[in-house]
Amino acid sequence: MDLDIVRTFVTAVDAGQFQEAAAELAVTQQAVSKRIAALERDLGVRLFTRTPRGAELTIDGQAFLPHARELLRVAERAVASVRAGSRPLRVDVITSRSAQSGMMRGFHRAHPEIDLDVVMLFDIERAVAAIRSGVIDASFRAVAMPGRPLPEDIESVRVIDEPLQLLTGPAHALAGARSVTVAQLTGHRIWMPGVVPGTEWAAYYDDLVAEFGLTIEATGPNFGSDALLDTIADTPALATFMGGQTRLVWPADHGLRRIPVTDPTPVYPHSLLWHRDNAHPALATLRAHLAAAAAGHDAAGTWTPAWTIPR
């Protein structure tokens, strides 16, 4: 249905006369009459009757009017949903407990006036496709996949390097350590059921294993963080990696230990990706906020794969 014709109908109703509707729409009275006639032909009914006082709605016109108004409201909402500055900034994070979510919470506290829509996509390929199609404005991703560079229309910047920590149960051989070196982890079983082959985080851990000779097991179904924490707490032979800024809560009787990893410290490099032509004004504000938060970062003594997105 032609929305200009529907708008003409609603304007004519509100104005009460075709001549006044024409003046409001900046068209001729003849144009208004033709549009109304076209709408009546499409609907197969008369919408107006002419009286000495102007145009009055027929019963069919009265029935159609609320739907016509709703059509125009829907059209306005549709335009607003994609108009930069009037729709929320859509940002993708991997999980709600990740450092990425923490960065977005900090951004929201600093800029409560900006509407946010936070989504969680699965992997970098899906995120890039969503950025290019305009479904989202930006995505936090860890690394560029080896052999699969980002498309030329996707911009990126490293925003934070999150140090990995070792998480153990109370009976693990390393549970009492204040910190552990990467070399000390050799021979210990590190269980990470959330590492999915083909994802950017799987590529990161593959390189970590290759570089330092670690044993990372991704066997078994991933039942979520609660099940992982229960297993680590009850199994002395298992430990897992977690980000130093990842927020997890567990029962006090689990006795879990978060132990810094050093010499070098493996860091998980979170980057922000966006489309170079995205003009959403809040995107520039987000980038400035993240740049300020990342100021003063010291990369000395840390490790990332050679193919991560550079700073």
Phi, psi and omega in degrees: 000134182289115184291331176297321178291319178297319179296322178297318179299312181295320179295320179295322178297312183292325181282329180086344180218144179295325182296316179291324176297320179298318179295320181292325182272355181061042175229177179278160176297326178298321179296321178296315180299318180294321180293317179296319179297320179296319179295319179296323178294318180297321183275339181076023180218163171272134181258331182231152164241142180272133178231167177301336182271353181135215182252129179242146181289140168281177176299320178294322177297321177295323179291325183281334188303310181297327178289324178296317178297320180293323176303316180291323177295319178297318179298319179295318179294324180296317178294317181296331183292340181239359180278120180303135179094343180244350178247160179297153172281121183262119184232136180262131171235161184285310180219164181286345183256005187278168174300329179298316177297322177298320177296321180289326175295320176296321178295319180294321178295323180284332183225067181295345181283347182268124177286133181240146172230103184263127180238167180229102175268172190271306187224177187293326180294318178293322180295315180297318179298321179292324177294315184291330180274350181088006178294322175233162179266329184203161179216140171270122178226154188279313189212163168274134184292138179297130180079358180229079182294158178293148176301155184296335182271004178255122176266156180210154174209137175288130184244334179198141174253112184265117181292140176281146172237154175266129177251123181231162170278172184294337182263004180291150183300333182257008187298331183272359184282141175285330174201162178226145174275161178300323181298326180291343180278348180300130180092346177269143180275120179249114187259124182220080182293347180275359180278109184259124180307139178092352179269166181293328179286331174294319178297321178299311183288331173300316179291325177297317177297314182296325183286321189240003177068033180277167177245104178247123181252127179247022184286157176087158179289153177264104181266011178101174187293325182297316179294322178298314181296321178299316182292316179298320180296326187263355187238101183300335185276352185247147169222173177215162173265146171213153179290143181296339180252009177283132183265114177228146178233136179220162178299145183299328183284356174292327180063031183290151180239132172257117188240123177298144177253132186228172168057060354270171175271115174293127178242143180263112190274106178274129179238154174258130178246143177204165178276136185298337182262005181288121185255012180300122185298330181288340178294318177296323178294318178298316180296320178294320179297316181291323178297319179292322181291332182272356183298141177084009180293135179249115182272359181297136177077015180244165179226136167220159175300153182296338186260013177291158179298125184290160174282000000 
